[in-house]
Amino acid sequence: DIEDKGQTITFKEKPEEPEKPETPPTPEKPSRPSDSPKTGDSTNVMAFVVMLLVSAGGLAGTYLYKRCKIKKS
């Protein structure tokens, strides 16, 4: 029972109010030097694209050559 004297809690002193913390100063905006990060990788991607196209053309040419050879037989 909440109204029972054995379970009732009384406070004789008022709790102290905590001190308000100081507001931190607003930080400055960082300068933005560039949009992309510097990774140190300066590989020419076009060389890989050209090699991919040449190899795809070689595979397609080999397939067509064998297909024509089988049709003639």
N, CA, C and O atoms as CSV, one atom per row, in Angstrom:
chain,resi,resn,atom,element,x,y,z
A,1,ASP,N,N,0.845,-1.178,0.000
A,1,ASP,CA,C,0.000,0.000,0.000
A,1,ASP,C,C,0.891,1.242,0.000
A,1,ASP,O,O,1.786,1.358,0.836
A,2,ILE,N,N,0.658,2.155,-0.915
A,2,ILE,CA,C,1.485,3.358,-1.027
A,2,ILE,C,C,1.243,4.303,0.150
A,2,ILE,O,O,2.163,5.014,0.556
A,3,GLU,N,N,0.088,4.329,0.683
A,3,GLU,CA,C,-0.247,5.236,1.785
A,3,GLU,C,C,0.323,4.772,3.126
A,3,GLU,O,O,0.206,5.496,4.115
A,4,ASP,N,N,0.930,3.599,3.188
A,4,ASP,CA,C,1.499,3.065,4.427
A,4,ASP,C,C,2.715,3.893,4.835
A,4,ASP,O,O,3.526,4.239,3.976
A,5,LYS,N,N,2.867,4.221,6.119
A,5,LYS,CA,C,3.974,5.054,6.597
A,5,LYS,C,C,5.320,4.366,6.415
A,5,LYS,O,O,6.330,5.054,6.269
A,6,GLY,N,N,5.377,3.044,6.415
A,6,GLY,CA,C,6.626,2.315,6.236
A,6,GLY,C,C,7.173,2.420,4.818
A,6,GLY,O,O,8.361,2.190,4.597
A,7,GLN,N,N,6.326,2.762,3.862
A,7,GLN,CA,C,6.769,2.839,2.463
A,7,GLN,C,C,6.758,4.261,1.915
A,7,GLN,O,O,7.010,4.458,0.726
A,8,THR,N,N,6.478,5.232,2.733
A,8,THR,CA,C,6.433,6.612,2.285
A,8,THR,C,C,7.828,7.225,2.406
A,8,THR,O,O,8.513,7.031,3.410
A,9,ILE,N,N,8.241,7.958,1.390
A,9,ILE,CA,C,9.539,8.616,1.382
A,9,ILE,C,C,9.306,10.119,1.485
A,9,ILE,O,O,8.474,10.674,0.767
A,10,THR,N,N,10.038,10.770,2.373
A,10,THR,CA,C,9.934,12.222,2.484
A,10,THR,C,C,11.318,12.829,2.313
A,10,THR,O,O,12.311,12.267,2.776
A,11,PHE,N,N,11.382,13.971,1.652
A,11,PHE,CA,C,12.634,14.690,1.447
A,11,PHE,C,C,12.596,15.948,2.305
A,11,PHE,O,O,11.653,16.733,2.214
A,12,LYS,N,N,13.601,16.140,3.124
A,12,LYS,CA,C,13.645,17.319,3.986
A,12,LYS,C,C,14.371,18.473,3.308
A,12,LYS,O,O,14.043,19.631,3.565
A,13,GLU,N,N,15.346,18.192,2.452
A,13,GLU,CA,C,16.095,19.231,1.765
A,13,GLU,C,C,15.715,19.256,0.291
A,13,GLU,O,O,15.476,18.216,-0.322
A,14,LYS,N,N,15.665,20.437,-0.256
A,14,LYS,CA,C,15.408,20.539,-1.692
A,14,LYS,C,C,16.703,20.231,-2.427
A,14,LYS,O,O,17.772,20.678,-2.011
A,15,PRO,N,N,16.621,19.474,-3.511
A,15,PRO,CA,C,17.852,19.213,-4.269
A,15,PRO,C,C,18.353,20.488,-4.932
A,15,PRO,O,O,17.566,21.342,-5.339
A,16,GLU,N,N,19.664,20.602,-5.034
A,16,GLU,CA,C,20.254,21.781,-5.666
A,16,GLU,C,C,20.052,21.705,-7.175
A,16,GLU,O,O,20.077,20.630,-7.775
A,17,GLU,N,N,19.855,22.863,-7.761
A,17,GLU,CA,C,19.720,22.884,-9.216
A,17,GLU,C,C,21.104,22.787,-9.831
A,17,GLU,O,O,22.031,23.463,-9.385
A,18,PRO,N,N,21.252,21.954,-10.848
A,18,PRO,CA,C,22.585,21.826,-11.468
A,18,PRO,C,C,22.974,23.111,-12.197
A,18,PRO,O,O,22.124,23.850,-12.695
A,19,GLU,N,N,24.274,23.351,-12.245
A,19,GLU,CA,C,24.767,24.527,-12.960
A,19,GLU,C,C,24.582,24.335,-14.452
A,19,GLU,O,O,24.733,23.230,-14.973
A,20,LYS,N,N,24.258,25.402,-15.122
A,20,LYS,CA,C,24.104,25.323,-16.570
A,20,LYS,C,C,25.489,25.310,-17.202
A,20,LYS,O,O,26.334,26.141,-16.869
A,21,PRO,N,N,25.727,24.363,-18.118
A,21,PRO,CA,C,27.044,24.318,-18.755
A,21,PRO,C,C,27.227,25.480,-19.730
A,21,PRO,O,O,26.270,26.012,-20.292
A,22,GLU,N,N,28.466,25.844,-19.902
A,22,GLU,CA,C,28.769,26.919,-20.854
A,22,GLU,C,C,28.546,26.407,-22.266
A,22,GLU,O,O,28.832,25.249,-22.569
A,23,THR,N,N,28.043,27.259,-23.112
A,23,THR,CA,C,27.843,26.858,-24.502
A,23,THR,C,C,29.185,26.919,-25.218
A,23,THR,O,O,29.895,27.921,-25.128
A,24,PRO,N,N,29.534,25.852,-25.927
A,24,PRO,CA,C,30.813,25.867,-26.639
A,24,PRO,C,C,30.767,26.826,-27.820
A,24,PRO,O,O,29.702,27.063,-28.389
A,25,PRO,N,N,31.911,27.375,-28.188
A,25,PRO,CA,C,31.928,28.285,-29.339
A,25,PRO,C,C,31.640,27.500,-30.619
A,25,PRO,O,O,32.011,26.332,-30.741
A,26,THR,N,N,30.985,28.148,-31.554
A,26,THR,CA,C,30.666,27.490,-32.807
A,26,THR,C,C,31.947,27.320,-33.629
A,26,THR,O,O,32.728,28.261,-33.770
A,27,PRO,N,N,32.158,26.108,-34.173
A,27,PRO,CA,C,33.373,25.892,-34.960
A,27,PRO,C,C,33.286,26.579,-36.317
A,27,PRO,O,O,32.200,26.810,-36.848
A,28,GLU,N,N,34.443,26.896,-36.859
A,28,GLU,CA,C,34.499,27.516,-38.181
A,28,GLU,C,C,34.271,26.456,-39.241
A,28,GLU,O,O,34.569,25.281,-39.031
A,29,LYS,N,N,33.747,26.869,-40.367
A,29,LYS,CA,C,33.538,25.930,-41.463
A,29,LYS,C,C,34.896,25.556,-42.052
A,29,LYS,O,O,35.724,26.429,-42.313
A,30,PRO,N,N,35.126,24.249,-42.264
A,30,PRO,CA,C,36.404,23.868,-42.872
A,30,PRO,C,C,36.430,24.231,-44.355
A,30,PRO,O,O,35.408,24.181,-45.040
A,31,SER,N,N,37.586,24.586,-44.823
A,31,SER,CA,C,37.714,24.903,-46.246
A,31,SER,C,C,37.706,23.604,-47.033
A,31,SER,O,O,38.228,22.590,-46.572
A,32,ARG,N,N,37.123,23.635,-48.199
A,32,ARG,CA,C,36.986,22.446,-49.030
A,32,ARG,C,C,37.937,22.573,-50.221
A,32,ARG,O,O,37.630,23.282,-51.180
A,33,PRO,N,N,39.094,21.890,-50.172
A,33,PRO,CA,C,40.074,22.092,-51.238
A,33,PRO,C,C,39.642,21.517,-52.585
A,33,PRO,O,O,39.872,22.145,-53.619
A,34,SER,N,N,39.024,20.340,-52.597
A,34,SER,CA,C,38.587,19.755,-53.862
A,34,SER,C,C,37.467,18.766,-53.601
A,34,SER,O,O,37.201,18.408,-52.453
A,35,ASP,N,N,36.818,18.328,-54.654
A,35,ASP,CA,C,35.691,17.407,-54.510
A,35,ASP,C,C,36.144,15.963,-54.338
A,35,ASP,O,O,35.469,15.192,-53.656
A,36,SER,N,N,37.261,15.578,-54.933
A,36,SER,CA,C,37.676,14.178,-54.863
A,36,SER,C,C,38.894,14.019,-53.958
A,36,SER,O,O,39.749,14.901,-53.889
A,37,PRO,N,N,38.960,12.885,-53.269
A,37,PRO,CA,C,40.116,12.662,-52.398
A,37,PRO,C,C,41.353,12.306,-53.211
A,37,PRO,O,O,41.235,11.755,-54.306
A,38,LYS,N,N,42.514,12.608,-52.699
A,38,LYS,CA,C,43.773,12.283,-53.363
A,38,LYS,C,C,44.184,10.877,-52.958
A,38,LYS,O,O,44.550,10.641,-51.807
A,39,THR,N,N,44.125,9.941,-53.903
A,39,THR,CA,C,44.463,8.555,-53.596
A,39,THR,C,C,45.842,8.171,-54.099
A,39,THR,O,O,46.378,7.141,-53.690
A,40,GLY,N,N,46.416,8.956,-54.959
A,40,GLY,CA,C,47.723,8.619,-55.510
A,40,GLY,C,C,47.626,7.715,-56.728
A,40,GLY,O,O,48.655,7.354,-57.299
A,41,ASP,N,N,46.424,7.338,-57.143
A,41,ASP,CA,C,46.239,6.462,-58.292
A,41,ASP,C,C,46.002,7.324,-59.524
A,41,ASP,O,O,44.987,8.013,-59.628
A,42,SER,N,N,46.949,7.277,-60.456
A,42,SER,CA,C,46.793,8.058,-61.687
A,42,SER,C,C,46.814,7.138,-62.907
A,42,SER,O,O,47.385,7.486,-63.941
A,43,THR,N,N,46.192,5.968,-62.786
A,43,THR,CA,C,46.150,4.988,-63.867
A,43,THR,C,C,45.252,5.497,-64.994
A,43,THR,O,O,44.191,6.072,-64.751
A,44,ASN,N,N,45.699,5.274,-66.228
A,44,ASN,CA,C,44.925,5.659,-67.396
A,44,ASN,C,C,43.850,4.599,-67.634
A,44,ASN,O,O,44.165,3.476,-68.027
A,45,VAL,N,N,42.607,4.941,-67.404
A,45,VAL,CA,C,41.504,3.997,-67.539
A,45,VAL,C,C,41.227,3.676,-69.007
A,45,VAL,O,O,40.793,2.569,-69.327
A,46,MET,N,N,41.468,4.613,-69.882
A,46,MET,CA,C,41.190,4.381,-71.306
A,46,MET,C,C,42.009,3.229,-71.863
A,46,MET,O,O,41.537,2.528,-72.758
A,47,ALA,N,N,43.207,3.012,-71.371
A,47,ALA,CA,C,44.016,1.883,-71.851
A,47,ALA,C,C,43.316,0.567,-71.543
A,47,ALA,O,O,43.308,-0.339,-72.376
A,48,PHE,N,N,42.735,0.454,-70.369
A,48,PHE,CA,C,42.025,-0.776,-70.008
A,48,PHE,C,C,40.755,-0.950,-70.832
A,48,PHE,O,O,40.402,-2.073,-71.192
A,49,VAL,N,N,40.067,0.142,-71.134
A,49,VAL,CA,C,38.852,0.069,-71.952
A,49,VAL,C,C,39.199,-0.383,-73.370
A,49,VAL,O,O,38.481,-1.195,-73.954
A,50,VAL,N,N,40.286,0.132,-73.920
A,50,VAL,CA,C,40.711,-0.265,-75.270
A,50,VAL,C,C,41.090,-1.743,-75.285
A,50,VAL,O,O,40.728,-2.463,-76.216
A,51,MET,N,N,41.821,-2.207,-74.254
A,51,MET,CA,C,42.187,-3.632,-74.192
A,51,MET,C,C,40.941,-4.508,-74.073
A,51,MET,O,O,40.887,-5.582,-74.672
A,52,LEU,N,N,39.948,-4.069,-73.315
A,52,LEU,CA,C,38.706,-4.822,-73.180
A,52,LEU,C,C,37.996,-4.935,-74.522
A,52,LEU,O,O,37.518,-6.010,-74.883
A,53,LEU,N,N,37.924,-3.819,-75.271
A,53,LEU,CA,C,37.255,-3.839,-76.573
A,53,LEU,C,C,38.002,-4.707,-77.582
A,53,LEU,O,O,37.379,-5.420,-78.369
A,54,VAL,N,N,39.335,-4.651,-77.563
A,54,VAL,CA,C,40.131,-5.469,-78.492
A,54,VAL,C,C,39.934,-6.945,-78.177
A,54,VAL,O,O,39.776,-7.753,-79.092
A,55,SER,N,N,39.940,-7.311,-76.896
A,55,SER,CA,C,39.768,-8.726,-76.555
A,55,SER,C,C,38.349,-9.198,-76.873
A,55,SER,O,O,38.167,-10.336,-77.305
A,56,ALA,N,N,37.337,-8.345,-76.666
A,56,ALA,CA,C,35.965,-8.713,-77.014
A,56,ALA,C,C,35.840,-8.888,-78.524
A,56,ALA,O,O,35.158,-9.804,-78.983
A,57,GLY,N,N,36.486,-8.026,-79.296
A,57,GLY,CA,C,36.463,-8.174,-80.750
A,57,GLY,C,C,37.160,-9.450,-81.201
A,57,GLY,O,O,36.701,-10.119,-82.127
A,58,GLY,N,N,38.270,-9.788,-80.547
A,58,GLY,CA,C,38.973,-11.033,-80.881
A,58,GLY,C,C,38.128,-12.259,-80.575
A,58,GLY,O,O,38.105,-13.206,-81.361
A,59,LEU,N,N,37.443,-12.254,-79.457
A,59,LEU,CA,C,36.562,-13.383,-79.126
A,59,LEU,C,C,35.401,-13.483,-80.102
A,59,LEU,O,O,35.046,-14.578,-80.535
A,60,ALA,N,N,34.809,-12.348,-80.448
A,60,ALA,CA,C,33.702,-12.359,-81.408
A,60,ALA,C,C,34.186,-12.822,-82.783
A,60,ALA,O,O,33.484,-13.574,-83.460
A,61,GLY,N,N,35.365,-12.389,-83.200
A,61,GLY,CA,C,35.905,-12.814,-84.493
A,61,GLY,C,C,36.197,-14.309,-84.511
A,61,GLY,O,O,35.909,-14.977,-85.505
A,62,THR,N,N,36.753,-14.840,-83.449
A,62,THR,CA,C,37.035,-16.273,-83.367
A,62,THR,C,C,35.739,-17.079,-83.415
A,62,THR,O,O,35.671,-18.108,-84.088
A,63,TYR,N,N,34.714,-16.616,-82.702
A,63,TYR,CA,C,33.418,-17.320,-82.701
A,63,TYR,C,C,32.808,-17.327,-84.102
A,63,TYR,O,O,32.327,-18.359,-84.572
A,64,LEU,N,N,32.832,-16.163,-84.768
A,64,LEU,CA,C,32.249,-16.094,-86.112
A,64,LEU,C,C,33.048,-16.930,-87.112
A,64,LEU,O,O,32.464,-17.556,-87.997
A,65,TYR,N,N,34.370,-16.949,-86.983
A,65,TYR,CA,C,35.200,-17.753,-87.888
A,65,TYR,C,C,34.883,-19.233,-87.745
A,65,TYR,O,O,34.711,-19.934,-88.742
A,66,LYS,N,N,34.806,-19.709,-86.513
A,66,LYS,CA,C,34.509,-21.127,-86.302
A,66,LYS,C,C,33.080,-21.455,-86.750
A,66,LYS,O,O,32.838,-22.540,-87.279
A,67,ARG,N,N,32.132,-20.533,-86.545
A,67,ARG,CA,C,30.752,-20.771,-86.935
A,67,ARG,C,C,30.641,-20.893,-88.459
A,67,ARG,O,O,29.940,-21.768,-88.967
A,68,CYS,N,N,31.339,-20.008,-89.185
A,68,CYS,CA,C,31.312,-20.077,-90.646
A,68,CYS,C,C,31.995,-21.336,-91.148
A,68,CYS,O,O,31.550,-21.926,-92.133
A,69,LYS,N,N,33.062,-21.757,-90.494
A,69,LYS,CA,C,33.805,-22.950,-90.877
A,69,LYS,C,C,32.947,-24.202,-90.698
A,69,LYS,O,O,33.009,-25.115,-91.520
A,70,ILE,N,N,32.143,-24.252,-89.626
A,70,ILE,CA,C,31.292,-25.409,-89.381
A,70,ILE,C,C,30.137,-25.432,-90.377
A,70,ILE,O,O,29.739,-26.518,-90.797
A,71,LYS,N,N,29.583,-24.298,-90.771
A,71,LYS,CA,C,28.469,-24.235,-91.730
A,71,LYS,C,C,28.915,-24.726,-93.113
A,71,LYS,O,O,28.142,-25.380,-93.812
A,72,LYS,N,N,30.166,-24.413,-93.516
A,72,LYS,CA,C,30.664,-24.820,-94.836
A,72,LYS,C,C,30.925,-26.304,-94.926
A,72,LYS,O,O,30.905,-26.871,-96.018
A,73,SER,N,N,31.171,-26.950,-93.787
A,73,SER,CA,C,31.490,-28.385,-93.783
A,73,SER,C,C,30.291,-29.251,-93.958
A,73,SER,O,O,30.412,-30.476,-93.974
